[in-house]
Amino acid sequence: MCKCNDDKIDITLCSSKTKKRDAHEMKSMVNRLNRIEGQVRGIKKMVENDIYCTDILTQVSAIQSALNAFNKELLTNHIKTCVVNDIKNGKEDEIIDELMRTLQKIMK
């Protein structure tokens, strides 16, 4: 499992698996993450400028929605590529177990 340290992720602790993404998938994911990053920076400025709590909470909710949309896109791509490929290669039990563990983690 990947481990975060402040705002950095220690990728040496991630799964040894990799995923080669096509240019369209990569661009879409990076664009979404850039927008989310901008929203987070905006909330930081709101806090620094003493903006009213409910206004900040509204923006936090927008970020949560954006992260959920990112997760949906990533999960859809994962199932259509990684899961399907592993099933085709006879690794259905392993990949289904991994998918279920992943779903349990993200549905907390």
N, C-alpha and C positions, 0 to 999 in steps of 0.2 A: 504494500500500500504506500502511496506517495505520502510524504510528510511535509507539512508546511512549517516554515520558520519565519515568523512575521509575515512579510509579503512575498517571500520566496519559497519555491517548492523544491525540495531535494529530490530530483528525478532519479537519483541512484537508489532510492527506496521504492520506486514504482515497479510494476510488473515488468518483466523482461520482454514482454511482447511489444511489438510496434505496429503501426498502421500507416501505410503510405496513402495519403489523401490526394485526390486529383485537384487540379487548380481551382475548379469551381467550388468544391467543398471547402477547401482551405480558405479561399477568399471570403466565402459566406460566413464561416466561423470566426475568422479574424475580424471582419467588419462588425459582427455582433459584439464580440469582446471589446473592441475599441469603443463602441457606443456605451457599453456597460461601464467601462473604465472612466469614460467622460462623465457619466452620471454619478459615479462614486466621487470623483473629484468635485463635482458640483455640490454634493451633499457636504463634503468636507468644508467647502467655502461657506455653505449655509450655516454650519455649526460655528465656524470662526467669526461669522458676521451676526451671531446671535439671532438668527431667524427663528420664528415661532415653531414650537415642537410639532404641531400638527402638520405644518407645511413640510417639515423634514420627513415626518412619517409617511406622508403621501409620496414623496420622492423615493423613500426606501421601498415602498410597495411597488413602485414602478420598476425599480431595479430587480426586485424579486420576480416580477412578471417576466422581465427580460431574461433573467437567468433560467427561469422555467422554460421559456421558448428555446433558449440555447440547448438546454438539456434534452428537450423533445427532438430537436434537429439532430443532435449528436446520437441519441439513442436510436432514432430511426435509421440513420446512416450505419450505425454499428450492427443493428439487426440485419439490414439489407446486404451488408458486406461481410463483416467478420463472422457473425453467427451463421449465415448461410454457407459461407466457404468452409467453416469448420464442420458443419453438418454434412456437406458434400464430401469432405475428407474423412468421414467416419468418426468424428470426435463429438457426436451429438450429446452424449452424457456429460462430458467435460464442459462444453460450451453452455449447455442449458444450466448446469449447476453454477457456473460463473455468472451467467446472466441473472439468475435468481438472487445470488449474493449481491450483485450490483444493484438490482431493483430494491432489495431490502435496505441497502445503505442509503439510496437516494430518496426513499419514501419515508424516512424518519420524521 
